Amino acid sequence: MELTDQTPLSKSNVTTQNSALLSALEQLKSSRTTRQKINNPLNVAVISIQRYLDQSNVGAKTDSCTDVYTYDLTVTDGAWKVKCKLSTTLHSLLHRNILRSGIDVRIVEFAIIYDERRLGQSFVRIDNLECTSEVSEVFRSAKDLDALSVWTNNDARMLSFIQMDLPLDAGRKHYLSLWNNEDPHGTVWTPNDSPVDVLFDVSKICLVADLESFYVRGKPPRPLLVRVMHKSRLRYYGKPTKNTDFPFQAYFEVADQSGTISMVLWNELCVEWYHRLNVGTELYLNRYSLKKAYQQRTRPQMNNSHMVFHSTEVSLNPETAVISVIPPRKVQPQWCLPEVSYLFHTRSEIENLADKAVVDVIGLVTFVGRTERVRSRANTVPERFWTYRWVHAVDGTSNAPFILEIFSTSQPDMFNSIHPMALLVCTQMRVCCGPGSHRYLTSSAETQIFTTGYHKNQPYQSQPKVKAFIQWVKTQRDRDMLTKCTVGGYYCCPNPQPTLALNTDQSSVEPQILALEDLKGAVESLQYREHKRVIIQGHIVAVKYHTWPTGTTRLTQNAPQQQVEASVGVASTSLAPAVESEGPQTGRDTPVSSDSSSSAPRKRKTALPLKRQMKRHYMTRAQALSRRESPIDEPPEDEEVSEEEEEEEEEAPEQHEQPSEQTSQPAATGTGPQGSAEQSSVDSPDASWESSLSPLSTLRVSFHLRASGGLHRESVAEGFCFDDQELHLRQINLHPSRWSPELYPPQHATHPAAACDGYYTLTILGLNQQVAVDALFMPVWSSKDPRAASMSWSLHDNSLLSCLMSGHFCPPPNTSGSTDTPRPTPEEVMSSVASLEQEHMVCVLDICLLGDGKAEVICSRVFRTRDLITSQTSSAQ
């Protein structure tokens, strides 16, 4: 049955007539069929998208399920709202973030689905819809989304499910975070409220050291009085074939005067207690059980002389365990509970630590990368993604920052609020120092993070290195630090090594060489913000240079610095909101120095003349435009062409013929919201070169993965403006599962790029000349580029091949001065491009789906195959 405007309404009141959504739902309810197609698509706004484990696979004998998650959408027309289940055929729109909260969608087809296993339960399912890319205008008028009327099919039980924020499928009791499984999500999770007074008898407790004897004798242990020393992130162990209500687990390390032991929290107790059990919390535990400790897990590094018991663990089950949090004022000194210990190290001390050493760090954040996702290496069902981001922080003990790889720690509020100028504490970080790369720190399962606004009452406040850091922060000027702060953009760490060890072991988790024909599938399989590194081999057959942003001339050396300072303006913020007390901030912004040497623009070198032998393959933008305007392919008037070159041109085919229009293009690399301006820049590069293998139209290229839209804004780090902090966070965090009116973007909110005034597009042709791919290359040249901190610098001749092999220009940027060292002009770099001719290359590509169908394909490093073969031969000998 189809819905039309002439279909009579089941209700004739004013509210029904003013709400297109309510009218369509009432027509569906009164229809003789449960599924209906709408002639005029129903325009609604998406309030929220919620994910949970599918119930239909419960009881199955195997876990071989392809799509094990279900999604509930709440949509509104501004007057009414309804929670609907999304058809599995539309899940790919969610995976690519095309369908997301905050946008308008047009519902084309929906249905009422009845739960035949239960009485009186039904819900609406959306079977077909069309997505837009703009934020819905509904949110401008509907300020209080919670106050909107909720439609149900006369189902009081389903209404209670919606009000309690429970899944439409009655078999599940909670929602998962939209983008990972580790973050607690939903209103079912008990917040961290102040503990209430409890009565307990300390005369009947036992010590941790006594638990082993209780376990050996099989007797129930007596109550424990302990302090939480470490806390791990949540572990979700739900399976599509199991019907556990809350399949969560969390480990804690607890201690008393006699020693330390692991405590594990199970199922419903995680939902009730995870937020309330924090490092430093004192607990009274009763009616717990003792189990043999699970050995195949990571453990935190202890920094005390207490005995650690690894053979048994305290298990808290929801059926029996009694947990009581002791208010701090009730804690007695005679209990002799140990103080929480830390392993704080300064940035200068990190250089002397061994690989995998465990440290705690504190620093002032200067760079926050976008949140990305990586697919779990384990072949598990359900499929899991880890969310992570890169952060830089400084502590004044070194010119180099802490480079932090922070995975989700089950603290979504803190993780999503990390911003430049914040004070960040990370515990239980592990040192990573691969051969030839800069040291960085990665989080562990026991890592906890604390940022500005969350430092109050934390045990680390009394640590000497924390106090020393706070004193250093107070000596810094806000204006000076703000000019060094950046957010977002493509970030690569660790960088590919100068010598690439090719991996032929198919079972290894390290990147393997991917056939170029398989790259299309790798890109199309990406989900929202999923990052993947792939290695391909082929020939670079074309290079184009584009200025960026589109429509601008190339900036002078100091232009990025001037733009960042302009964005900062006279904003004054406090660098040290007291970690000591979170109390009132102290202004310390001293007058800015009037030193003219640091602010005067620096003159650039004049471009060197091009080599005569490059004229055959090199064109500037002006020459390209003049050729397009002239029907005859002749040289510009100001260029002399030798007789030998004229004879070459008569014999050689046209080198700049456009690729065939039949070349296919994947939807994943669609233009997106960049608009036609960026596409125009891609079509009209400032400089270009093509090898003798071009044009591709003369070859039988079956597929060409194009860099549609050029360089995306999300790929470029930008200067941080404190006044636009919330906007920065919305851009670099993952898209929210629930939209709210305050998230409506401002009309004018653009920020200058930190260190990018141009990029190169490389066209890589496969060895079999069947497939080609466009990859972007952004060499590092400025200390203001966040990637410079993790770059391994080497001296080279600034030829394009040397830049591709190293990832940067020379000389290295001046990290101590206010200006960067001069770098070669694009003309100088392109003059050496002939060295790529017929060169067999191995290319390291970083691919990421940015959202809304936009794919980012960036070449981080290239290697000459003959160098790799020589290196492998020498190693074998």
Order of alpha helices (4+ residues) and beta strands (2+ residues): beta-alpha-alpha-beta-beta-beta-alpha-beta-beta-alpha-beta-alpha-alpha-beta-beta-beta-beta-alpha-beta-beta-beta-beta-alpha-beta-beta-beta-beta-alpha-beta-beta-beta-alpha-alpha-beta-alpha-beta-alpha-beta-alpha-alpha-alpha-beta-beta-beta-alpha-beta-beta-alpha-alpha-beta-beta-alpha
